Amino acid sequence: MWNYFLRRTLIAIPTLIAISFVIFALLSLAPGDPMSQFATNPDVPPEVRENIKRSLGLDRPWYIRYFYWLIALPQGDWGFSFAARKPVLDFILERLPQTLAVVGVSYIVGVVIAIPIGVITSVRPKSLFSNIVAVFTMAGISLPTFLTGTILLIVFSVNLGWLPMIYDTQLKITSLETLWKQIRQSLMPITVLALFNAGAMTRFVRAAMLENLPMDYVRTARAKGLGESVVVIRHALRNSLIPVVTLIAIGIPAIFAGAIITEQIFRVNGIGELLISSINRSDTPVVMGIVFIFAVLVVFSSLIADVLMALLDPRIKLS
């Protein structure tokens, strides 16, 4: 397995290089001038703008800039933000904790909700609880996050006043009071993303369980006198988790991308908000860094999915 993991990792490196080349080319050739903020300022003479452009390396062709960017990437130098005047990696690391606090927790909550509910609804597919879950999961899949986020803001912030409307990114947890404030301001964005994730995963778990429960090995386990919980969890659920694990692993980049809209709604200064603001300011080094992180997540999440599938299914041989 380690040989397979090492080989796939080595294959991922040229894949990421090719992806980064395409992204860098598209961003460099896209319309938008990062020096436009100086062009509208009469106090900045043309020679100063040219010196700034030269110091940022914008006077060189894009493929030369890409070569220097690629060489500096393993050293932790991801470029320099045009707008913030600071290293891109430092800029991203400042925003990453906010995104992880919302996106990471919401994804874990969604998985924790989806698996047991999917199992219960598959065991009793025609019960009232199963029908209610079907309605909520369909709503979670169908309703976009910007709509559910807006509804929660109107109900719990505007009408009831129970939860804060704006996410305070400067809040530091130093006491129980600040911890409670952090929980209150995180409830709505986490709920929006968790419901969206749980809706799709619950239906997926339920479908996988319904496919495995009538199988011969499940009937054999029941014939041996094993308890129903043992049959469902140890036998049916393990085989059902094979496609579910793939969905969970591959869904990690998607949830980060989906958080872009949610962070805009609740004013969370995370990676998603940084990406949108950087696109509006033509801050291509920051956009390049964030999109490259998404590419890394996509490549390595697929690798993790393959490894986990092999661990769950002994029929799969990694060679």
Summary of the structure (lengths in Angstrom):
residues: 319
radius of gyration: 24.1
end to end distance: 7.3
largest distance: 86.2
contacts: 983
relative contact order: 0.14
helix: 77%
strand: 1%
